[in-house]
Amino acid sequence: MKRGFLIVIEGIDGAGKTTHARKLVRWLRKKGIQTRYTFEPTRGAIGRILEKMASKRKVDVRVEALLFAADRIDHLNKIIRPLLEKGFIIISDRYVHSSIAYQSITVGDQRWVEELNKFAEKPDLVILLDVDPEIGLGRIKRKRARFERVEILKKVREKYLELAEREGFKVIDANRGVEEVFEDVRSLVEKFLEEKKALQQ
């Protein structure tokens, strides 16, 4: 059985990650492709701790970074790797680059954050939905988490763009409407799958 692919949708809060990850899953399933939507932080035991921490004002950001890394390893072991072995395409709403972008800002030590996450499975494709922080925050209707402030998200966005240049992410302008953005997401994934199929023949 051929190994599946891990496709990651990244971006700051309000970029549209969840919307486009779910639309992508539906589109792939309509094409008859085994696909699974997943997300980070997870709803596992460690992910639930992180969810509670997100609303607290005083948090040790080093502990938080450690928990994100631990939650990711748990996610890999329980969901991502088993499904990849079964040939699934996994669409992950956030992954390791979220930790690097956010925790390197809060902790102030990108190398340490990267070291914590060095055992994370390398994604096959990373799509960065790039949005202006003020536009992104304007889309959030629920109570905002600790990270969700313009001054923080501006720095996180800059870090994402640095990572994109360094690692070759596909960057999409997410300031536009949902359907226009999704057309670009779909086109990128379609091209990626066609290239992989050609290599396997």
N, C-alpha and C positions, 0 to 999 in steps of 0.2 A: 504494500500500500504506500502511495506517495505521501510524503509529509505535507501537512497543510501550511498555511501562511499566517503570520501575525501582522495585522495591519493596525496601526495606532493612530488615533485622532487626538491631536494635542491643541492647546491654546489656553489663553487666560480665561478667567470666569466671564461668562456671557458671550463667548466666541461662537457658540452653537455646536459644541462637541457632541452632546447627547443627541440633539436633533439629527445631526448628520450621520452619526454612528448608527442610530436606529434606522434611518432611511436607507443607509447603505446595506444593512442586514436584510431589510425587506426586499431591496432590489436584487441582491445576490440570490436570495431564496427563490424569487420568481424565476431566476435563470436556472433553477434546479441545483444550486451549489450549496453543500452543507456549510452552514454559517452559524456562528454563535456570537451574540453580543455579550460583552463583559465590561467591567469598569473598575476604577480605583479611586479612592480607597474602597475595598470590598465591603460586603456586609458580614464578613466573618468576624471572629472574636476580636482580632486586632483592629480591623476596620471600624468596628463599632466604638472602640475606645477613641480612635481618631475622630470619629464623627462627634463625639461628646466634647473633645478637646477644641474642635473648630469654633465653638461658640464661646469659649472661655477667653477672658482678657489676658490672664497671666498663665503662660505656658512656657516650659523649658523647651526651646526650639530644638535643642540637641536630642532630647528625648523624643520629640515629635518626628524628627528625621529618622531616628532609629526605628520607630514604630512603622513609618511608611515603608522603610526597607524590609522590615520583617513581614509586613502585610503583603508585600510584593512577592517575596519568596514563597509564602503560603499560597498566594494566588497562582504562581507558576506551577507549584507542585500539585495543587488540587484541580485546577481548571485548564490553564493554558497548555502545559506540556502534554497531558493525556489527550486533549482534543487535537493538538497538532499531530500526534502520532496516529490518530484516526483519520487524518486527512482533512480536517475542518479548516475553513478560513475563520480566524478569530478577529473580530473587530473590537478593539479595546478603547474605551472612552477614558483617556489618560493612561500613562504608563511611566516608565523610568524617567523620561525627560521632564515630567511634571515635578518630580522630586528635585532634579537638578536645577530647574528654573526657579522654583519657589524656595526650596530649602537653602540654596546657595545665597539667596538674598537675605533670608531670615537668620541663618547661621553665620554667614559671612565667610564660608570656607568651601568653595566649590570642589576642591580636590577631595576633601573628606567625604562630602556627599557622594561623589562619584565612586570613591572607594567602597562606601557602604553598599552601593548598588552594582558592584562589578560582576556579581553572579547572575544578574538579570539576563534573561534570554534576549538576544539581539532581535529587534523587530525587522521584518522583511520590508516594510514600507511605513514611513511616518509622514502624516499629513498635518501640517500646522495651519490652523485656521487663525489668520492674523487679523485682529480687530483693535480699533482704538479703544483704550480702557474706558473712556467716558461712554462710548456707545455700548460697550459690553455691559457695564454696570447698569445702564438704562434699561437693559433687557431683563434684569433680575427682579422678579416680583416677590420672591420669598424674603425672609429675614436674612440680612447679609452676614456672612461669616467674617472672622477676624482678618483674613487675607483681602477681603473684597473692599479695598480702598484705592482710589485713583493713584496715590503716590506709590503704593506697593506694586500695583498692577503695571504701571509704566516701567518699573525696573524689571519686573518679571517678563514683560513683553520684549524688552531689549535683550534679556538673557535668552529667550526663546529664539530670537532672530540670530543671535550669535551662534547658538547651537545648530540652527538650520544651515547656516553658512558652513560651519565646521563639518557637519555630518551629512549634508546633502538631503535635508528634508525637502518635501514638496510644500511650497508655501502658497496658500490661497487667500485672496482678499475676502475677509468675512464681514466687511462693513456693509455688504449688499444684501438683497433679499434672499430668503431661504432657497427658493427654486434656482436662482441664478448661481448661488454658491454650490448647491448640490450638483448642478450640471458639471461644474469643474471637478468636484469630488468624484463623481461617477466616471467622468472621462479619464481621470488619473488612474483609478482602480482598474478600469477596463484595459487601459494601455499596459499597466503593470501585469495583469493576468495574461494578456496576449503575449507579452515578452517572455514570461515564465513558461507558457505553453510551448512557444517556439523553441526554447532552449531544451525542453524535455523530449522533443520529437527527434 
